[in-house]
Amino acid sequence: MKKITAILLLVSILASAFVSCGREEPQEEYVNDRYFYETLILNSAGYNVIVEFDIVSKSARIPCPDPLCDHGEGCLVSHVNRCKTSKNCLYFYKDGGYYAYNPAKNEMNLIFESGNQVYGPGQGPGNTVYFTVHSYDYDDTGMLVGSGYDVYRYDEQTYKLEKLNEEKMRNDVRFNECLGDKIFWTFSEGYYTTDLDFKNKTPYSIEEISDFEINSRLPYSGTAFECYRKDKETGEKTLVFPPASSYRYANYERKDAFFYTPAKLVQYGVDEKTGEPLFAYRPTNTLVYINAYDASDTYTWEFPSGKGGVTAAFMHADNHREVGDYVAFPYNKVEYDEAGGRHTYGGIFVVNVKTKESFTLLYEEESHTID
């Protein structure tokens, strides 16, 4: 009976989601000021589920609307993939469709039908976000006749979805940044700006939107990054942070500060032919905030004790993980029981950029973070 109830509720919610996809009635503007979302793998069941972390109550829950649901096959927020967030909504794949979850109303809306590859969201002004969608075209007999890319704008407040290009593009285009009434894109042939309606395509140099240069071609194996601030008049470079295993802007709106995890160069072996030592960059257990224009404005946090750490995936700018003054990073904690059994818990490591408070929220069931 419990499973039947969950499935019936799912059908009802999905039906309303299909209807709501094209509606445009205005809603009250929603501003998320307390919730973070991660997609976790529940080891006991082996599927992906959305978990909501509440920084006010310091708690975590699965945001499923059915109190009787077992979060199995019929659950709306389980078996999801590619969880991404805008400032206020959560986006994910489920059963081939691409959905938006508005936590203000605990509401799911189907944005794109199955069969589409969706890139985004890119944060536009207000409650708008942008997507690039790769889709296929078929003739009346079902034969594949072509494929290409379209750019869409979606209003999270009115649910309005607009395709902005008239003809399908053969090559990919990716959202980089929205500044005022301009959007900066990467096309296959280079960097271009458009207006908010994806018109008036104009070439630009990457230096126009960034004072920083990220160097990822460091010697030795392993992944590491250095960041430099460039003087546009003299070309002089100033080091912002030394080799780091991962990084991200500290504030998505004002890109003048960074979070980074310092990398340590360690020897991991010896070259069998030359006998020379082999080195690689490895992440440390530290998170650093630094103001790129004022190095005295620097703060350091140590990750919680025990085996675990922030995953390298936090560098992706399209997954904001910012709520008010708080910034979150996906976090995995590993513990071993007396019998040597390994237990992995997924959650977030949260810092307040003003007060410098930090804390960790973990989902209570055995799980681990994915991105």
RODO-2510 file (C-alpha; in nm, 4 decimals, decimal comma):
residues 371
     n   res          X          Y          Z
     1     m     0,0000     0,0000     0,0000
     2     k     0,2866     0,2330     0,0861
     3     k     0,4469     0,1824    -0,2533
     4     i     0,1156     0,2242    -0,4355
     5     t     0,0551     0,5534    -0,2519
     6     a     0,4008     0,6789    -0,3467
     7     i     0,3522     0,5870    -0,7122
     8     l     0,0068     0,7521    -0,7289
     9     l     0,1459     1,0700    -0,5759
    10     l     0,4361     1,0625    -0,8192
    11     v     0,1987     1,0335    -1,1150
    12     s    -0,0040     1,3278    -0,9808
    13     i     0,3046     1,5463    -0,9321
    14     l     0,4480     1,4577    -1,2707
    15     a     0,1171     1,5354    -1,4387
    16     s     0,1099     1,8816    -1,2857
    17     a     0,4763     1,9266    -1,3791
    18     f     0,4014     1,8595    -1,7459
    19     v     0,1192     2,1137    -1,7360
    20     s     0,3299     2,3730    -1,5539
    21     c     0,6100     2,3516    -1,8099
    22     g     0,4519     2,6142    -2,0338
    23     r     0,2558     2,8258    -1,7894
    24     e     0,3427     3,1874    -1,7247
    25     e     0,1313     3,2978    -1,4278
    26     p     0,3455     3,5190    -1,1991
    27     q     0,4556     3,3876    -0,8616
    28     e     0,6046     3,5568    -0,5597
    29     e     0,9772     3,5996    -0,6040
    30     y     1,1669     3,3335    -0,4144
    31     v     1,5094     3,3906    -0,2638
    32     n     1,6783     3,0883    -0,1114
    33     d     1,8416     3,1944     0,2152
    34     r     1,8934     2,8678     0,4028
    35     y     1,9085     2,5539     0,1864
    36     f     2,1866     2,3706     0,0047
    37     y     2,1350     2,0636    -0,2130
    38     e     2,3587     1,7715    -0,2999
    39     t     2,3039     1,4468    -0,4870
    40     l     2,4128     1,1550    -0,2699
    41     i     2,4583     0,7878    -0,3401
    42     l     2,2896     0,5812    -0,0703
    43     n     2,5197     0,2806    -0,0447
    44     s     2,2555     0,0493     0,0954
    45     a     2,0366     0,0897    -0,2136
    46     g     2,2879     0,2030    -0,4744
    47     y     2,0876     0,4906    -0,6238
    48     n     2,1250     0,8705    -0,6348
    49     v     1,8978     1,0832    -0,4183
    50     i     1,8635     1,4575    -0,3608
    51     v     1,9389     1,5689    -0,0048
    52     e     1,8466     1,9102     0,1330
    53     f     2,0774     2,0642     0,3941
    54     d     1,9256     2,3334     0,6173
    55     i     2,1922     2,5688     0,7547
    56     v     1,9465     2,7281     1,0004
    57     s     1,8310     2,4099     1,1736
    58     k     2,1659     2,2353     1,0983
    59     s     1,9776     1,9352     0,9618
    60     a     1,9477     1,7260     0,6448
    61     r     1,6531     1,5544     0,4801
    62     i     1,5349     1,4054     0,1516
    63     p     1,2928     1,6694     0,0075
    64     c     1,0288     1,4229    -0,1054
    65     p     0,6656     1,5436    -0,0783
    66     d     0,5354     1,1984     0,0225
    67     p     0,5737     1,1197     0,3965
    68     l     0,5141     0,7483     0,3269
    69     c     0,7687     0,7172     0,0449
    70     d     1,0565     0,4723     0,0785
    71     h     1,2630     0,6801    -0,1704
    72     g     1,2970     0,3839    -0,4029
    73     e     1,2013     0,3454    -0,7691
    74     g     0,8823     0,5546    -0,7466
    75     c     1,0328     0,8487    -0,5575
    76     l     1,0481     1,1782    -0,7438
    77     v     1,3852     1,2808    -0,5955
    78     s     1,5667     0,9467    -0,6233
    79     h     1,7418     0,7940    -0,9240
    80     v     1,8423     1,1417    -1,0404
    81     n     2,1554     1,2500    -1,2256
    82     r     2,3691     1,5591    -1,2860
    83     c     2,2449     1,7762    -1,0034
    84     k     2,3156     2,1467    -1,0670
    85     t     2,1894     2,4622    -0,8963
    86     s     2,1080     2,8188    -0,9840
    87     k     2,0859     3,0726    -0,7030
    88     n     1,7379     2,9550    -0,6113
    89     c     1,6492     2,6304    -0,7881
    90     l     1,7844     2,2798    -0,8322
    91     y     1,8136     2,1138    -1,1756
    92     f     1,8552     1,7428    -1,2492
    93     y     1,7822     1,4567    -1,4883
    94     k     1,5271     1,1905    -1,4043
    95     d     1,3978     0,9192    -1,6357
    96     g     1,5503     1,1075    -1,9298
    97     g     1,3677     1,4346    -1,8555
    98     y     1,5312     1,7509    -1,7187
    99     y     1,3581     1,9021    -1,4127
   100     a     1,3697     2,2155    -1,1993
   101     y     1,2930     2,1899    -0,8272
   102     n     1,1702     2,5072    -0,6548
   103     p     1,2162     2,4504    -0,2791
   104     a     0,9876     2,7445    -0,1964
   105     k     0,6878     2,5359    -0,3031
   106     n     0,8416     2,1888    -0,2957
   107     e     0,7502     2,1858    -0,6655
   108     m     0,9010     2,0001    -0,9608
   109     n     0,8684     2,1302    -1,3175
   110     l     0,9670     1,9437    -1,6324
   111     i     1,1793     2,1783    -1,8439
   112     f     1,3065     1,9604    -2,1284
   113     e     1,1749     1,6330    -2,2678
   114     s     1,3821     1,3157    -2,2769
   115     g     1,6580     1,2716    -2,5339
   116     n     1,8194     1,6103    -2,4749
   117     q     2,1684     1,6871    -2,3427
   118     v     2,1375     1,9990    -2,1259
   119     y     2,4280     2,2278    -2,0304
   120     g     2,3766     2,4838    -1,7558
   121     p     2,2229     2,6587    -1,5776
   122     g     2,3983     2,9868    -1,6406
   123     q     2,2723     3,2582    -1,4081
   124     g     2,1135     3,5523    -1,5871
   125     p     1,9624     3,8661    -1,4283
   126     g     1,6887     3,8240    -1,1684
   127     n     1,5276     3,4803    -1,1750
   128     t     1,6404     3,3896    -1,5271
   129     v     1,8822     3,1139    -1,6222
   130     y     2,0259     3,0033    -1,9571
   131     f     2,0770     2,6562    -2,1013
   132     t     2,2410     2,5119    -2,4087
   133     v     2,0587     2,1997    -2,5292
   134     h     2,1833     1,9385    -2,7748
   135     s     1,8981     1,7509    -2,9426
   136     y     1,8295     1,5281    -3,2434
   137     d     1,5957     1,5701    -3,5395
   138     y     1,4022     1,2823    -3,6961
   139     d     1,1917     1,2546    -4,0116
   140     d     0,8367     1,1159    -4,0253
   141     t     0,9677     0,7590    -4,0406
   142     g     1,1779     0,7996    -3,7272
   143     m     1,5060     0,8201    -3,9191
   144     l     1,7742     1,0464    -3,7660
   145     v     1,8294     1,3399    -4,0022
   146     g     2,0484     1,5684    -3,7932
   147     s     2,1356     1,7189    -3,4586
   148     g     2,2491     2,0503    -3,3177
   149     y     2,2408     2,3024    -3,0343
   150     d     1,9817     2,5505    -2,9150
   151     v     2,0028     2,8196    -2,6470
   152     y     1,7128     2,8623    -2,4052
   153     r     1,6193     3,1140    -2,1374
   154     y     1,4056     2,9970    -1,8456
   155     d     1,2316     3,2222    -1,5917
   156     e     1,2159     3,0483    -1,2545
   157     q     0,9417     3,2842    -1,1355
   158     t     0,6993     3,2673    -1,4304
   159     y     0,8035     2,9234    -1,5672
   160     k     0,8454     3,0773    -1,9133
   161     l     1,0828     2,8853    -2,1438
   162     e     1,2112     3,0580    -2,4598
   163     k     1,4288     2,9254    -2,7422
   164     l     1,6511     3,2182    -2,8373
   165     n     1,8136     3,1042    -3,1625
   166     e     1,6066     3,0697    -3,4803
   167     e     1,8029     2,7878    -3,6431
   168     k     1,9734     2,4969    -3,4704
   169     m     2,3502     2,5515    -3,4406
   170     r     2,5880     2,2793    -3,5556
   171     n     2,8479     2,3519    -3,2875
   172     d     2,8293     2,3920    -2,9127
   173     v     2,8001     2,7236    -2,7283
   174     r     2,8575     2,7565    -2,3532
   175     f     2,7496     3,0245    -2,1052
   176     n     3,0425     3,1977    -1,9307
   177     e     2,9120     3,5044    -1,7496
   178     c     2,6319     3,7602    -1,7392
   179     l     2,7356     4,1197    -1,6721
   180     g     2,4621     4,3824    -1,6910
   181     d     2,2892     4,3542    -2,0282
   182     k     2,5612     4,1363    -2,1841
   183     i     2,6222     3,7632    -2,1744
   184     f     2,9679     3,6237    -2,2445
   185     w     2,9767     3,2931    -2,4325
   186     t     3,2291     3,0437    -2,5635
   187     f     3,1518     2,9391    -2,9216
   188     s     3,3464     2,6772    -3,1141
   189     e     3,5161     2,9602    -3,3059
   190     g     3,6035     3,1716    -3,0019
   191     y     3,4628     3,4101    -2,7397
   192     y     3,1577     3,6272    -2,8106
   193     t     2,9084     3,8454    -2,6282
   194     t     2,5364     3,8733    -2,7002
   195     d     2,2554     4,0722    -2,5492
   196     l     2,0121     3,9015    -2,3110
   197     d     1,8080     3,7761    -2,6091
   198     f     2,1106     3,6005    -2,7653
   199     k     2,1380     3,8639    -3,0392
   200     n     2,4079     4,1108    -3,1521
   201     k     2,6921     3,8572    -3,1444
   202     t     3,0232     4,0397    -3,0935
   203     p     3,3748     3,8943    -3,0495
   204     y     3,5627     3,9695    -2,7278
   205     s     3,8833     3,8811    -2,5475
   206     i     3,8667     3,6751    -2,2285
   207     e     4,0550     3,9567    -2,0518
   208     e     3,7437     4,1725    -2,0808
   209     i     3,5652     3,9826    -1,8036
   210     s     3,8536     3,8607    -1,5908
   211     d     4,1564     4,0117    -1,4220
   212     f     4,2847     3,6634    -1,3463
   213     e     4,4803     3,3943    -1,5210
   214     i     4,4617     3,0335    -1,4070
   215     n     4,7695     2,8240    -1,4822
   216     s     4,6961     2,4519    -1,4869
   217     r     5,0143     2,3468    -1,6676
   218     l     5,2316     2,2943    -1,3645
   219     p     5,5190     2,0444    -1,3626
   220     y     5,4837     1,6961    -1,2145
   221     s     5,1809     1,4724    -1,2274
   222     g     4,8548     1,5330    -1,0506
   223     t     4,6159     1,8237    -1,0915
   224     a     4,7089     2,1645    -0,9568
   225     f     4,6339     2,5281    -1,0359
   226     e     4,8017     2,8634    -0,9818
   227     c     4,6194     3,1954    -1,0049
   228     y     4,7654     3,5310    -1,1120
   229     r     4,6089     3,8773    -1,1184
   230     k     4,6994     4,0719    -1,4316
   231     d     4,7483     4,4451    -1,4666
   232     k     4,5711     4,5260    -1,7945
   233     e     4,7870     4,8330    -1,8577
   234     t     5,1340     4,6978    -1,7781
   235     g     5,0773     4,3248    -1,8211
   236     e     5,2430     4,2633    -1,4844
   237     k     5,1255     3,9515    -1,2981
   238     t     5,0788     3,9140    -0,9237
   239     l     5,0394     3,5733    -0,7627
   240     v     4,6988     3,5337    -0,5955
   241     f     4,7372     3,1780    -0,4744
   242     p     5,0132     2,9141    -0,5127
   243     p     4,9553     2,5564    -0,6373
   244     a     4,6092     2,4426    -0,5304
   245     s     4,4353     2,1104    -0,5785
   246     s     4,1031     2,2873    -0,6427
   247     y     3,9588     2,6381    -0,6339
   248     r     3,6494     2,8488    -0,6946
   249     y     3,5423     3,2097    -0,6815
   250     a     3,4410     3,3062    -0,3290
   251     n     3,1427     3,5033    -0,4576
   252     y     2,9708     3,4385    -0,7885
   253     e     2,8495     3,7973    -0,8252
   254     r     3,1773     3,9705    -0,7304
   255     k     3,4706     3,7727    -0,8602
   256     d     3,7370     3,9402    -0,6508
   257     a     3,8161     3,6635    -0,4013
   258     f     3,8835     3,2902    -0,4109
   259     f     3,8511     2,9766    -0,2062
   260     y     4,1249     2,7228    -0,2680
   261     t     4,2710     2,4056    -0,1198
   262     p     4,6526     2,4298    -0,1111
   263     a     4,8334     2,1456    -0,2854
   264     k     5,1386     1,9761    -0,1382
   265     l     5,4132     1,8349    -0,3595
   266     v     5,4889     1,4829    -0,2390
   267     q     5,7056     1,1990    -0,3657
   268     y     5,4958     0,9001    -0,4659
   269     g     5,7557     0,6727    -0,6270
   270     v     6,0784     0,6334    -0,8230
   271     d     6,1260     0,6178    -1,1989
   272     e     6,2254     0,2582    -1,2795
   273     k     6,4497     0,3631    -1,5685
   274     t     6,6284     0,6711    -1,4325
   275     g     6,6015     0,6186    -1,0588
   276     e     6,4778     0,9749    -1,0252
   277     p     6,2081     1,0459    -0,7653
   278     l     5,8525     1,1013    -0,8906
   279     f     5,6445     1,3846    -0,7463
   280     a     5,2789     1,4810    -0,7612
   281     y     5,0514     1,7474    -0,6147
   282     r     4,8138     1,6198    -0,3480
   283     p     4,5348     1,8093    -0,1670
   284     t     4,5876     1,9237     0,1905
   285     n     4,3283     1,9328     0,4684
   286     t     4,2938     2,3100     0,4527
   287     l     4,0546     2,5567     0,2902
   288     v     4,1731     2,9141     0,2297
   289     y     3,9772     3,2303     0,1493
   290     i     4,1795     3,5130    -0,0063
   291     n     4,0859     3,8590    -0,1341
   292     a     4,2632     3,8905    -0,4684
   293     y     4,3222     4,2650    -0,4192
   294     d     4,4063     4,2642    -0,0490
   295     a     4,6117     3,9668     0,0695
   296     s     4,5654     4,0749     0,4319
   297     d     4,2018     3,9695     0,3921
   298     t     4,2826     3,5994     0,4141
   299     y     4,1285     3,3273     0,6275
   300     t     4,2007     2,9582     0,6721
   301     w     3,9806     2,6701     0,7854
   302     e     4,0887     2,3178     0,8704
   303     f     3,8565     2,0443     0,7529
   304     p     3,7050     1,8273     1,0291
   305     s     3,9296     1,5598     1,1786
   306     g     3,9087     1,2097     1,0402
   307     k     3,9560     1,0780     0,6915
   308     g     3,7571     1,2832     0,4445
   309     g     3,7653     1,6056     0,2529
   310     v     3,6138     1,8489     0,0083
   311     t     3,5795     1,7004    -0,3386
   312     a     3,7596     1,8653    -0,6307
   313     a     3,4267     1,9195    -0,8078
   314     f     3,3612     2,2449    -0,6207
   315     m     3,5482     2,4510    -0,8797
   316     h     3,2561     2,4425    -1,1226
   317     a     3,1075     2,7911    -1,1449
   318     d     2,7655     2,6738    -1,2629
   319     n     2,7050     2,4976    -0,9320
   320     h     2,6941     2,8021    -0,7066
   321     r     2,6432     2,6579    -0,3589
   322     e     2,5955     3,0088    -0,2181
   323     v     2,3180     3,1040     0,0245
   324     g     2,3295     3,4501     0,1808
   325     d     2,6694     3,4819     0,3501
   326     y     2,7241     3,1047     0,3438
   327     v     2,9198     2,9018     0,0909
   328     a     2,9122     2,5212     0,0850
   329     f     3,1494     2,2589    -0,0485
   330     p     3,0609     1,8918    -0,1101
   331     y     3,2203     1,6839     0,1622
   332     n     3,2831     1,3138     0,2201
   333     k     3,3687     1,1688     0,5603
   334     v     3,5091     0,8183     0,5985
   335     e     3,5035     0,6166     0,9210
   336     y     3,6025     0,2598     1,0083
   337     d     3,4292     0,0453     1,2680
   338     e     3,5983    -0,1964     1,5088
   339     a     3,5710    -0,4783     1,2567
   340     g     3,7468    -0,2708     0,9904
   341     g     3,4304    -0,1970     0,7961
   342     r     3,4401     0,1243     0,5914
   343     h     3,1540     0,3755     0,6210
   344     t     3,1256     0,6818     0,3956
   345     y     2,8983     0,9763     0,4754
   346     g     2,8073     1,2518     0,2309
   347     g     2,7422     1,6107     0,3239
   348     i     2,8666     1,9672     0,2981
   349     f     3,1365     2,1755     0,4641
   350     v     2,9906     2,5250     0,5172
   351     v     3,1653     2,8563     0,5867
   352     n     3,0293     3,2038     0,6540
   353     v     3,2325     3,4562     0,4562
   354     k     3,1550     3,7367     0,7024
   355     t     3,1733     3,5766     1,0465
   356     k     3,4204     3,3019     0,9385
   357     e     3,1999     3,0459     1,1154
   358     s     3,2308     2,6933     0,9766
   359     f     3,0484     2,3656     1,0306
   360     t     2,9839     2,0309     0,8624
   361     l     2,6418     1,8851     0,7856
   362     l     2,6245     1,5146     0,7046
   363     y     2,3355     1,3027     0,5906
   364     e     2,2739     1,0501     0,8686
   365     e     2,2365     0,7410     0,6504
   366     e     2,5445     0,5884     0,4950
   367     s     2,6099     0,7744     0,1715
   368     h     2,8677     0,9636    -0,0259
   369     t     2,8666     1,2832    -0,2282
   370     i     2,8564     1,2924    -0,6072
   371     d     2,8539     1,5920    -0,8396
***
